Amino acid sequence: MRIHITPTYLVLATVFLFSSCNGLLETAPQATVSSENFWTSESYAQSALASAYAVPLDEYYYGHNEHIWDCISDDLYCAGDWTDDALIEILSVNADNSNISALWKRKYEAISRANDIIKNVPGIESISDETKAEILGQAYFLRAWNYFRLVIIHGGVPLIDENIASDDYNQPRATAAETYAFIESDLIKSADYLENVISWDSENLGRVNWGAAMGMLAKVYLYQEKWAEAEEASAAVLAQSEYYLADDYSASFTPETRNNPEVLFALQFTPESNNGGGSMMAWYMYPGSFGGWNFFHPEQPLVDEFENVDGSATRAFSYSATTGLFTYDDDGTEVVMDDVFAERDPRLRATVISVGETYRIDGEDYEFLSGNTKTGYACMKYFDGNGVAENNSSYPVLRLSEVYLIHAEALLQQGDSGDDDINAVRARVGLPAKSNCTMDDLIHERRCELGTEGNRHFDLLRWGLAADVYASYTSPIGQPNFEVGVSELMPIPQTEIDLSEGVLTQNPGY
């Protein structure tokens, strides 16, 4: 694979500024500094850290491409006009897919920036040991998280822990086990460096803290079925009193409260993101009538998953893009639009917006109309009441509610009860408690709690359910072509294999 080495560094006039109003980095490029002069002060180190945080905000990372994984599943439909999106959605992807290639490059770009920090910050004499620890803890997390995204998508990947010379970039793949071990090591280091950073003050909201490192470590253990380790790591986070569930489920998706104590790590999109181009995520999430590009639409199976407030199951609805009407699947009887949401799990309204619902943009109320989206739904979590260019929504990477569910799953897989953790998540939204919870209850709760947050496809894969679910599900563009032994992983980009002169090997079936 190719690692790009840049001899000069961008200096940011406002360095790593997390403002109290929206808690995210704001950077203004002013000049470049040679590499030998760059690593001499805290301001330069914080600039480098800002650049590592900035990569996932790119259009071809979490601005757009990472959302396509939910579209493979029965949670989202990708309605945009990108052919490579559609090919991923129905699992007819090949190694030349531009989205796959762009994501690979963005992740290694972020890893490269983290590598520079890890290598150079310890040698800056003007920085206190405390500040060095804070910077290094964040860099180790960002490197680990990007590798985690790579391994769950591609399997084992080249492990680059320092930026190598351009004539030595043909690096072989590590195994998946080796990649996971590397990630674990980085997250443990991150948690150690951040042991005194349980949370940040209002001027630094959005930075990685100890809870993010430990919570992500628990998730990494969970993906490897290391149940005891996942239980221990998640329990440590849940025992920390500074982290707690927000009273209002929607608080984690509201600009004014998006960095509440429940949110352990979130990507901080703002109008200033992407060099002032705005939140790329908003451009893709907003329907055309909202001023967006109308790409990602929640699917009916996700909506049907949300139970009634009394805990009973719901009747399945279907939406006709032609008539704009919802009908019961069983007898075709038309239903009032409000019935889709009436007496339902409150997380449903917070997750999707539907035909007949009212939404507010720039102080004006509008009705969500038939034809706004092809499924009749849009992603409510990422609407903030502003026009698309002024959107301030964040993308939650890890919330405390997921840590509760990680702990519950780890317990269930060891034959213990996960009731307390599952019921803690349910109680927050006023749902009745359950007893003798099973994995089916856990699967249901993860889907409703974390809907449209990028987990569904990977959850189905690790539970071994993807083949069966996708065989019984058809999106508006067709049924996912899931092939056991192939579709669990995406291909390694062919351009990277070619550049490596065959040192990089391809995944089976591509």
C-alpha positions as CSV (number, residue, x, y, z in Angstrom):
1,M,0.0,0.0,0.0
2,R,1.1,3.6,-0.5
3,I,1.8,5.9,2.5
4,H,2.1,9.5,1.6
5,I,4.8,11.5,3.4
6,T,4.3,15.2,3.6
7,P,7.5,17.2,4.3
8,T,5.6,20.3,5.4
9,Y,2.8,20.9,7.9
10,L,-0.2,23.2,7.8
11,V,-0.2,25.7,10.6
12,L,-3.6,26.5,11.9
13,A,-4.2,30.0,13.2
14,T,-6.8,29.0,15.8
15,V,-5.2,25.6,16.4
16,F,-7.4,23.1,18.3
17,L,-10.2,25.3,19.4
18,F,-13.3,23.6,20.9
19,S,-15.8,26.4,21.4
20,S,-18.2,26.4,24.2
21,C,-21.2,26.9,21.9
22,N,-20.7,23.9,19.7
23,G,-17.6,22.1,21.0
24,L,-15.7,21.4,17.9
25,L,-12.5,22.2,16.2
26,E,-12.3,25.3,14.1
27,T,-9.3,25.7,12.0
28,A,-8.1,28.4,9.6
29,P,-5.1,27.5,7.4
30,Q,-2.5,30.3,7.4
31,A,0.9,28.9,6.4
32,T,3.1,25.9,6.2
33,V,6.1,25.0,8.3
34,S,8.9,22.5,7.4
35,S,8.8,19.2,9.3
36,E,12.0,20.0,11.2
37,N,10.5,23.2,12.6
38,F,7.0,22.0,13.2
39,W,7.3,19.8,16.3
40,T,8.6,22.6,18.6
41,S,5.6,23.9,20.5
42,E,2.2,22.9,21.9
43,S,0.3,25.1,19.4
44,Y,1.8,23.1,16.5
45,A,1.1,19.8,18.3
46,Q,-2.5,20.8,18.8
47,S,-2.7,21.8,15.2
48,A,-1.6,18.3,14.2
49,L,-4.2,16.8,16.5
50,A,-6.9,19.0,14.9
51,S,-6.0,17.7,11.5
52,A,-6.3,14.1,12.8
53,Y,-9.8,14.8,14.1
54,A,-10.8,16.6,10.9
55,V,-10.3,13.6,8.5
56,P,-13.6,11.8,9.4
57,L,-15.6,15.0,8.6
58,D,-14.6,14.6,5.0
59,E,-17.2,13.9,2.4
60,Y,-15.7,10.6,1.5
61,Y,-15.5,9.4,5.1
62,Y,-18.4,10.1,7.5
63,G,-19.7,12.9,5.3
64,H,-21.1,10.3,3.0
65,N,-19.3,7.0,2.5
66,E,-19.5,5.4,6.0
67,H,-23.3,5.7,6.0
68,I,-23.6,3.2,3.1
69,W,-23.1,0.3,5.5
70,D,-26.5,0.9,7.1
71,C,-27.9,0.8,3.5
72,I,-26.7,-2.8,3.1
73,S,-28.9,-3.7,6.0
74,D,-32.6,-3.4,6.4
75,D,-32.3,0.0,8.2
76,L,-31.5,2.4,5.5
77,Y,-32.0,2.8,1.7
78,C,-29.5,4.8,-0.4
79,A,-31.6,6.8,-2.9
80,G,-28.8,8.9,-4.4
81,D,-27.5,8.7,-7.9
82,W,-24.1,7.2,-7.2
83,T,-23.7,3.8,-8.9
84,D,-21.0,2.7,-6.5
85,D,-23.3,3.3,-3.6
86,A,-26.0,1.1,-5.1
87,L,-23.5,-1.7,-5.9
88,I,-22.4,-1.7,-2.2
89,E,-26.0,-1.7,-1.0
90,I,-26.9,-4.8,-3.0
91,L,-23.5,-6.4,-2.3
92,S,-22.5,-6.5,-5.9
93,V,-19.3,-4.6,-5.2
94,N,-15.9,-5.2,-6.8
95,A,-12.4,-4.1,-5.9
96,D,-12.6,-1.0,-8.2
97,N,-15.4,0.6,-6.2
98,S,-14.6,4.3,-5.7
99,N,-16.3,4.5,-2.3
100,I,-14.3,1.6,-1.0
101,S,-11.1,3.1,-2.3
102,A,-11.8,6.5,-0.8
103,L,-12.6,5.2,2.6
104,W,-9.4,3.2,2.7
105,K,-7.4,6.2,1.8
106,R,-9.1,8.5,4.3
107,K,-8.6,6.0,7.1
108,Y,-4.9,5.7,6.4
109,E,-4.7,9.5,6.1
110,A,-6.0,9.8,9.6
111,I,-3.7,7.0,10.8
112,S,-0.7,8.8,9.3
113,R,-1.6,12.0,11.1
114,A,-2.0,10.1,14.4
115,N,1.4,8.4,13.8
116,D,3.1,11.8,13.4
117,I,1.7,12.9,16.8
118,I,2.7,9.7,18.6
119,K,6.2,9.9,17.2
120,N,6.9,13.6,17.7
121,V,5.0,14.9,20.7
122,P,7.1,13.1,23.3
123,G,10.2,15.1,22.1
124,I,8.7,18.6,22.5
125,E,10.4,19.9,25.6
126,S,8.1,22.9,26.0
127,I,5.0,20.8,26.6
128,S,4.2,19.6,30.1
129,D,3.9,15.9,30.8
130,E,0.2,16.4,31.6
131,T,-0.5,18.0,28.2
132,K,1.6,15.4,26.4
133,A,-0.4,12.7,28.0
134,E,-3.7,14.3,26.9
135,I,-2.5,14.7,23.3
136,L,-1.1,11.2,23.1
137,G,-4.2,9.7,24.6
138,Q,-6.3,11.3,21.9
139,A,-3.9,10.3,19.1
140,Y,-3.8,6.6,20.2
141,F,-7.6,6.5,20.3
142,L,-7.9,8.0,16.8
143,R,-5.4,5.6,15.3
144,A,-7.1,2.6,17.0
145,W,-10.6,3.7,15.9
146,N,-9.6,4.1,12.3
147,Y,-8.0,0.7,12.4
148,F,-11.1,-0.7,13.9
149,R,-13.2,0.7,11.1
150,L,-10.7,-1.0,8.6
151,V,-10.7,-4.4,10.3
152,I,-14.5,-4.7,10.5
153,I,-14.8,-3.8,6.8
154,H,-11.8,-5.5,5.3
155,G,-10.4,-8.0,7.8
156,G,-6.7,-7.8,8.5
157,V,-4.9,-4.8,7.1
158,P,-1.4,-3.4,6.9
159,L,-0.4,-2.1,10.3
160,I,1.5,1.1,9.9
161,D,2.7,2.5,13.3
162,E,5.0,5.1,11.9
163,N,5.1,7.0,8.6
164,I,7.5,5.1,6.5
165,A,9.7,6.3,3.6
166,S,8.0,6.4,0.2
167,D,10.3,3.7,-1.2
168,D,9.2,1.3,1.5
169,Y,5.4,1.4,1.2
170,N,4.7,-2.1,0.0
171,Q,3.5,-3.5,3.3
172,P,1.7,-6.9,3.7
173,R,-1.6,-7.4,5.5
174,A,-1.6,-8.4,9.1
175,T,-4.2,-11.0,10.1
176,A,-7.5,-9.9,11.6
177,A,-6.3,-11.2,15.0
178,E,-3.1,-9.2,14.8
179,T,-5.0,-6.1,13.7
180,Y,-7.4,-6.4,16.7
181,A,-4.4,-6.9,19.1
182,F,-2.9,-3.7,17.8
183,I,-6.2,-1.9,18.3
184,E,-6.5,-3.2,21.8
185,S,-3.0,-2.1,22.6
186,D,-3.6,1.4,21.3
187,L,-6.9,1.8,23.2
188,I,-5.3,0.6,26.5
189,K,-2.6,3.2,26.0
190,S,-5.2,5.8,25.2
191,A,-7.1,5.0,28.4
192,D,-3.9,5.1,30.5
193,Y,-2.9,8.5,29.1
194,L,-6.4,9.8,29.7
195,E,-6.9,8.3,33.1
196,N,-7.3,11.8,34.6
197,V,-9.5,13.1,31.7
198,I,-12.9,11.7,32.6
199,S,-14.5,14.7,30.8
200,W,-13.4,18.0,29.2
201,D,-14.4,21.5,30.2
202,S,-16.8,23.5,28.0
203,E,-13.9,24.9,26.0
204,N,-12.8,21.5,24.8
205,L,-16.0,19.6,24.1
206,G,-15.8,16.9,21.5
207,R,-12.3,15.6,22.4
208,V,-11.7,12.0,23.2
209,N,-11.8,11.2,27.0
210,W,-11.1,8.2,29.2
211,G,-14.7,6.9,28.8
212,A,-14.4,7.0,25.0
213,A,-11.2,4.9,25.1
214,M,-12.6,2.4,27.6
215,G,-16.0,2.2,25.9
216,M,-14.4,1.6,22.5
217,L,-12.1,-1.0,24.0
218,A,-15.3,-2.8,25.3
219,K,-16.7,-2.7,21.8
220,V,-13.6,-4.0,20.2
221,Y,-13.6,-6.9,22.7
222,L,-17.3,-7.5,21.9
223,Y,-16.6,-7.8,18.2
224,Q,-14.0,-10.5,19.0
225,E,-16.4,-12.4,21.3
226,K,-14.1,-11.7,24.2
227,W,-17.1,-11.7,26.6
228,A,-15.3,-11.4,29.9
229,E,-13.0,-8.6,28.7
230,A,-16.0,-6.8,27.2
231,E,-17.9,-7.1,30.5
232,E,-15.0,-5.8,32.5
233,A,-14.2,-2.8,30.2
234,S,-17.9,-1.8,29.9
235,A,-18.5,-2.1,33.6
236,A,-15.6,0.3,34.3
237,V,-17.3,2.9,32.2
238,L,-20.7,2.4,33.7
239,A,-19.2,2.7,37.2
240,Q,-17.9,6.2,36.4
241,S,-20.5,8.6,37.9
242,E,-19.6,11.5,35.4
243,Y,-21.2,9.5,32.6
244,Y,-25.0,9.0,32.7
245,L,-27.9,8.7,30.3
246,A,-29.5,11.9,29.3
247,D,-33.1,12.2,30.5
248,D,-34.2,13.0,26.9
249,Y,-33.2,10.5,24.3
250,S,-33.1,13.3,21.7
251,A,-30.5,15.3,23.7
252,S,-27.6,13.5,22.0
253,F,-28.8,14.7,18.6
254,T,-29.7,18.3,19.5
255,P,-27.0,20.9,18.9
256,E,-27.3,22.6,22.2
257,T,-27.0,19.3,24.2
258,R,-25.1,17.0,21.8
259,N,-22.0,16.8,24.0
260,N,-23.9,15.8,27.1
261,P,-22.4,13.2,29.6
262,E,-24.0,10.3,27.6
263,V,-22.0,11.0,24.5
264,L,-18.6,9.5,24.9
265,F,-17.4,10.4,21.4
266,A,-19.1,12.1,18.4
267,L,-18.0,13.6,15.2
268,Q,-18.6,17.4,15.4
269,F,-20.0,18.5,12.1
270,T,-20.7,22.3,11.8
271,P,-21.2,24.9,9.1
272,E,-17.5,25.5,9.3
273,S,-16.7,21.9,8.4
274,N,-15.1,21.1,5.1
275,N,-13.4,24.5,4.7
276,G,-16.7,26.3,5.2
277,G,-18.7,24.0,2.9
278,G,-20.8,22.9,5.8
279,S,-21.7,19.5,7.2
280,M,-21.3,17.0,4.3
281,M,-23.4,14.6,6.4
282,A,-26.3,17.1,6.3
283,W,-26.1,17.6,2.6
284,Y,-26.5,13.8,2.1
285,M,-29.0,13.2,4.9
286,Y,-31.5,16.1,4.1
287,P,-34.2,15.4,1.6
288,G,-34.4,17.6,-1.5
289,S,-37.3,19.6,-0.1
290,F,-35.0,20.5,2.9
291,G,-32.3,21.7,0.6
292,G,-30.2,18.5,0.7
293,W,-29.2,15.8,-1.7
294,N,-31.8,13.2,-0.5
295,F,-29.5,10.1,-0.2
296,F,-30.3,8.2,2.9
297,H,-33.8,7.1,3.8
298,P,-34.9,4.9,6.8
299,E,-36.5,1.6,5.7
300,Q,-39.9,0.2,6.8
301,P,-38.4,-2.8,8.7
302,L,-36.6,-0.4,11.0
303,V,-39.8,1.5,11.7
304,D,-41.7,-1.7,12.4
305,E,-39.1,-2.7,15.0
306,F,-40.2,0.0,17.4
307,E,-42.7,-1.5,19.9
308,N,-45.7,0.2,21.4
309,V,-45.2,2.1,24.6
310,D,-46.9,-0.7,26.6
311,G,-44.3,-3.1,25.3
312,S,-46.5,-4.9,22.8
313,A,-45.5,-5.5,19.3
314,T,-46.6,-3.3,16.4
315,R,-48.5,-4.1,13.2
316,A,-46.4,-3.8,10.1
317,F,-47.0,-0.8,7.8
318,S,-45.9,-0.4,4.3
319,Y,-45.5,2.9,2.3
320,S,-46.5,3.5,-1.3
321,A,-44.2,6.0,-3.0
322,T,-46.9,6.3,-5.7
323,T,-49.9,7.1,-3.5
324,G,-48.0,8.5,-0.5
325,L,-50.2,6.4,1.8
326,F,-49.3,4.0,4.5
327,T,-51.2,0.7,4.7
328,Y,-51.3,-2.3,6.9
329,D,-49.5,-5.2,5.3
330,D,-52.1,-7.7,6.3
331,D,-55.3,-6.4,4.8
332,G,-54.4,-3.2,2.9
333,T,-56.6,-1.0,5.2
334,E,-55.4,2.6,5.0
335,V,-54.4,4.2,8.3
336,V,-54.2,7.7,9.5
337,M,-50.6,9.0,9.2
338,D,-50.3,9.7,12.9
339,D,-51.0,6.1,13.6
340,V,-47.5,5.2,12.3
341,F,-46.1,6.9,15.4
342,A,-49.0,6.9,17.9
343,E,-48.3,5.2,21.2
344,R,-44.9,4.0,20.0
345,D,-41.5,3.8,21.5
346,P,-40.4,7.5,21.8
347,R,-37.2,6.6,20.0
348,L,-39.1,6.2,16.8
349,R,-40.0,9.8,16.4
350,A,-36.4,10.8,17.4
351,T,-35.0,8.5,14.7
352,V,-37.2,9.0,11.7
353,I,-39.5,11.7,10.4
354,S,-42.5,10.5,8.3
355,V,-45.2,11.8,5.9
356,G,-47.6,14.1,7.7
357,E,-45.1,15.0,10.4
358,T,-44.1,18.7,11.0
359,Y,-40.5,19.8,11.0
360,R,-38.9,23.2,11.5
361,I,-36.2,24.8,9.4
362,D,-34.9,28.3,10.0
363,G,-37.8,29.1,12.2
364,E,-40.5,28.0,9.8
365,D,-42.7,25.0,10.2
366,Y,-43.2,22.6,7.2
367,E,-45.1,19.4,6.6
368,F,-43.1,16.3,5.5
369,L,-44.9,15.4,2.3
370,S,-45.3,12.3,0.2
371,G,-42.5,12.2,-2.3
372,N,-39.9,13.8,0.0
373,T,-38.2,10.4,0.1
374,K,-38.7,7.1,-1.6
375,T,-39.5,5.2,1.6
376,G,-41.7,7.8,3.2
377,Y,-39.1,8.5,5.9
378,A,-36.0,10.6,6.6
379,C,-33.3,10.5,9.3
380,M,-34.6,12.7,12.1
381,K,-31.5,12.3,14.2
382,Y,-29.5,14.6,11.9
383,F,-32.0,17.4,11.4
384,D,-31.3,20.3,13.8
385,G,-33.8,23.0,12.8
386,N,-31.4,24.8,10.5
387,G,-31.0,24.8,6.8
388,V,-28.6,22.3,5.4
389,A,-25.8,24.8,5.0
390,E,-26.1,25.8,8.7
391,N,-26.5,22.3,10.1
392,N,-24.8,21.7,13.5
393,S,-25.7,18.0,14.0
394,S,-23.0,15.6,15.2
395,Y,-22.6,11.9,14.5
396,P,-22.4,9.8,17.6
397,V,-19.7,7.2,17.4
398,L,-20.2,5.9,20.9
399,R,-22.8,6.7,23.5
400,L,-23.2,5.4,27.1
401,S,-26.4,3.6,26.1
402,E,-24.4,1.4,23.8
403,V,-22.0,0.7,26.6
404,Y,-25.0,-0.6,28.7
405,L,-25.9,-2.8,25.8
406,I,-22.4,-4.1,25.3
407,H,-22.3,-5.0,29.0
408,A,-25.7,-6.7,28.7
409,E,-24.6,-8.7,25.7
410,A,-21.4,-9.8,27.3
411,L,-23.3,-11.0,30.3
412,L,-25.9,-12.8,28.2
413,Q,-23.2,-14.6,26.2
414,Q,-21.7,-15.9,29.5
415,G,-25.0,-17.2,30.7
416,D,-25.7,-14.3,33.1
417,S,-28.6,-11.8,33.2
418,G,-28.5,-8.7,31.1
419,D,-31.8,-7.4,32.5
420,D,-30.5,-4.5,34.5
421,D,-28.6,-3.0,31.6
422,I,-31.3,-3.5,29.0
423,N,-33.9,-2.1,31.4
424,A,-31.7,1.0,32.1
425,V,-31.9,1.8,28.4
426,R,-35.6,1.1,28.2
427,A,-36.5,3.1,31.4
428,R,-34.9,6.2,30.0
429,V,-37.6,6.3,27.3
430,G,-40.5,5.2,29.5
431,L,-40.8,1.6,28.2
432,P,-41.7,-1.2,30.7
433,A,-39.0,-3.4,32.2
434,K,-38.4,-6.8,30.8
435,S,-37.3,-10.0,32.7
436,N,-35.3,-13.0,31.7
437,C,-34.0,-11.1,28.6
438,T,-32.6,-13.2,25.8
439,M,-30.3,-12.3,22.9
440,D,-33.5,-11.6,20.9
441,D,-34.3,-8.8,23.4
442,L,-30.7,-7.5,23.1
443,I,-30.8,-7.5,19.3
444,H,-34.1,-5.6,19.4
445,E,-32.9,-3.1,21.9
446,R,-29.7,-2.4,19.9
447,R,-31.6,-1.8,16.8
448,C,-34.1,0.7,18.4
449,E,-31.5,2.5,20.5
450,L,-28.8,2.8,17.9
451,G,-31.0,3.1,14.7
452,T,-29.2,4.9,11.8
453,E,-26.0,5.2,13.8
454,G,-24.1,2.8,11.6
455,N,-24.2,-0.5,13.6
456,R,-26.9,-2.7,12.1
457,H,-25.0,-4.3,9.2
458,F,-21.9,-5.1,11.4
459,D,-24.2,-6.4,14.2
460,L,-25.9,-8.8,11.8
461,L,-22.5,-10.0,10.6
462,R,-21.1,-10.7,14.0
463,W,-24.3,-12.4,15.2
464,G,-24.2,-14.6,12.1
465,L,-27.7,-13.3,11.0
466,A,-26.8,-11.4,7.9
467,A,-27.5,-14.2,5.4
468,D,-30.9,-15.0,6.7
469,V,-32.0,-11.3,7.2
470,Y,-30.8,-10.2,3.8
471,A,-32.5,-13.3,2.1
472,S,-35.8,-12.1,3.5
473,Y,-35.4,-8.4,2.8
474,T,-35.6,-6.4,-0.5
475,S,-34.7,-2.7,-0.7
476,P,-36.2,-0.4,-3.3
477,I,-33.3,-1.4,-5.7
478,G,-33.2,-5.1,-5.0
479,Q,-32.2,-7.8,-2.6
480,P,-28.7,-7.8,-1.1
481,N,-26.7,-10.6,-2.8
482,F,-25.2,-12.0,0.4
483,E,-22.7,-14.8,-0.3
484,V,-21.5,-16.6,2.8
485,G,-17.7,-16.6,2.9
486,V,-17.4,-13.5,0.7
487,S,-19.9,-10.8,1.7
488,E,-18.7,-10.6,5.3
489,L,-15.8,-8.5,4.1
490,M,-15.4,-5.8,1.5
491,P,-12.6,-6.0,-1.1
492,I,-9.2,-4.4,-0.7
493,P,-9.0,-1.6,-3.2
494,Q,-7.5,-2.9,-6.4
495,T,-5.5,0.3,-6.8
496,E,-3.7,-0.5,-3.5
497,I,-3.0,-4.0,-4.6
498,D,-1.5,-2.8,-7.9
499,L,0.6,-0.2,-6.1
500,S,2.0,-2.8,-3.8
501,E,3.0,-4.9,-6.8
502,G,1.0,-7.8,-5.3
503,V,2.3,-7.6,-1.8
504,L,-1.2,-6.8,-0.6
505,T,-3.6,-9.8,-1.1
506,Q,-7.2,-9.7,-1.9
507,N,-10.1,-11.0,0.1
508,P,-11.9,-14.2,-1.1
509,G,-14.4,-13.7,-3.9
510,Y,-13.2,-10.4,-5.3
